[in-house]
Amino acid sequence: MNGGLLVAGTTSDAGKSVVTAGICRWLVRQGVKVAPFKAQNMSLNSFVTREGAEIGRAQAMQAQACRVEPTALMNPVLLKPGGERSSQVVLLGKPVGEMSARGYHGGRQRELLGTVLDCLAELRGTYDAVICEGAGSPAEINLRRTDIVNMGIARGARLPVLVVGDIDRGGVFASFFGTVALLSPEDQELVAGFLVNKFRGDVSLLEPGLDMLHGLTGRRTYGVLPFRHGLGIDEEDGLRVSLRGTVRESSTAPPVGEDVLRVAVCAIPLMSNFTDVDALAAEPGVVVRFVDRPEELADADLVVIPGTRGTVRALQWLRERGLADAIVRRAAAQRPVLGVCGGFQLLGEHIEDDVESRLGHVAGLGVLPVRVRFAREKTLTRPVGEALGERVEGYEIHHGVADVTGGEPFLTDGGGRPLDGCRVGQTWGTHWHGSLESDGFRRAFLREVAAAAGRRFVPAADTSFAALREEQLDRLGDLIEQHADTDALRRLIESGAPQGLPFIPPGAPA
C-alpha cells in the first residue's frame, strides 16, 4: 500500500480530527504503517515533539492513534492566534513571526504550498498511507486561491477527498451537495464521497436520503458514524471555547472517597492547552468546570489558571472581572491555586513584556515570588523531573523566562535542584504543560489539594491517563471498523478517487 486520503469537512468541528484519528487507528490495527498530516492548523492547543518542534495537539494525538512518534512533518504550518486579526506563524515547528490574516492569505500562505507538499511527500515515502486532515470547509471560495490545506493540497498531491458532515447540526444533505457544487471541476474530480458523523436513530430512515444524494452527485456515502459521548480528541479551537461543559463527558467510576473534589478553571482569553485539565477530569470524583465569574471560585477546592497566548491580556481580564482579587484572597487564605505557563507567569510579581503584548512593565498578581521577562526566542522542550516524590514528564511552550526569587521549588531534577516553577503555601506555579498526565504525581497533588481543602477525597489508585487515551483511540477505530465501508475506504486510500465523477454545477465562481 502506498496511498493517501484527505478528510475534509462541510464545516469547522464537523469531526475531521476524530475521523482522521479513527481511520488511522483502524489502519494500524490492520498492519498498515500510517501517519497523520495536516498542512496548516490554527490552534492554541499545541504540543512539543521529541526534536523540540511545536505542532498541533490534534496531530500529536493522531500520531498516537498511528502508534508513531509525532514530528514537525505532520503539521508543517501552525497558526497560533494572538487576537482576532493576527497569529504567530510556526513553520516546521519553529516560530517565524507574527502576521495579520490579510497578510497571510494575501501571499505568504501560497508561498508555503511547496513546503507542505514536500513534507507530505517525505511522509508518503516513509509510510504505507498518510491520512490528511483538512481545515474548515474546502468550499471557502474566498480563500481557495491561496489554499494549502484543503483542495490545494489534494490537487497538489492528487489525494482523494472524503467529506465529513455533522448530521447532529442539521442540514447535512444540503451541506454535502453545496460543498461539491461550490468547487471547480478540477477540484470536484477528487471528491470521492461523504461520511455522515454523529447520527442518532435508525440508519434505515437515513438511507433514502443517501440514495438521493448519490443520484444528485454521483458520489457514494462511505459510512454513517453513530453519535457517541466523549469521543473527542484534543480540541483545536484557537480563539474560544465554551465556558461551561468544555471538558468532555467521560464514563469514569464514582468517587473512591467520601467527597468529590471541585476544580474551577479560569476561562481566560486566548486560553492555550486547556487540555491540561483533561487528566483531572479523568479522575473519579473530580469535577472540572470552566468559570468566568469570581463567585464561581467560592466552592472550588482547586482553582486552575491555564496557559494563554496573551498573558498580560489575561491578567487585565482577570482584574476587570474581579477574578484577580478573588485569586489573591484565595492564595492568602491558603486555598489551593495552580498556575500553568501563562497562568504561572501572571501569578508573579511583575512581567516585562516587549514581545507578546509589547506593554513593557506590568504588575502581576504578586502571589508568587517570580519575575517574568519575555524573550523573543521561544522555549520548546520536553523536560522530565520530580515533584512530591513522583516522576513528572511535561512539555514547555513559552516566551516568558521566569526568575524565581523565593518560595519552595516545585519541579526538581530528583536531587532537589530546582528545574521549574515554585510553590508558596497552597499556591503552585509551573511552565510545564502535561504534568498532570503523570499518574503518580497527579494523585499526590490531588491528595495535597484535598487535605488543604478539608475534603475526604481519595484519588483512585489505578487510574492511568495514558490507558484512557488509548481506550478512546480504540473506540474511534471501532467506529470506523463497524460503521464505515472499510473495503471501499481502503480501495479509496490505495487507488484514489474513482474516475468519471460527474461535475455538479455551478462550480466555483471565476
Buried (B, 14 or more C-beta within 10 A) or exposed (E): BEBBBBBBBBBEBBBBBBBBBBBBBBBBBBEBBBBBBBBBBBBBBBBBBEEBBBBBBBBBBBBBBBBBEBBBBBBBBBBBBBBEEBBBBBBBBBBEEBBEBEBBBEEBBBEBBEBBBEBBBBBBEEBBBBBBBBBBBBBEBEBBEBBBBBBBBBBBBEBBBBBBBBBBBEEBBEBBBBBBBBBBEEBBBBBBBBBBBBBEEEEEEBEEBBEEBBEBBBBBBBBBBBEBEEBBBBBBBBBEBEBEEBBBEBEBEEBBBEBBBBBBBBBBBBBBBBBBBBBBBBBBBBBBBBBBEBEBBEEBBBBBBBBBBBBBBBBBBBBEBEBBEBBBEBBEEEBBBBBBBBBBBBBBBBBBBEBBBEEEEBEBBEBBBBBBBBEEEBBBBBBBBBBBEBEBBBBBBBBBBBEBEEBEBBBBEEEEEBBBBBBBBBBBBBBBBBBBBBBBBBBBBBBBBBEBBEBEBBBBEEBEBEEBBBEBBBBBBBBBBEBBBBEBBBBBBBEBBBEEBEBBEEBBEE
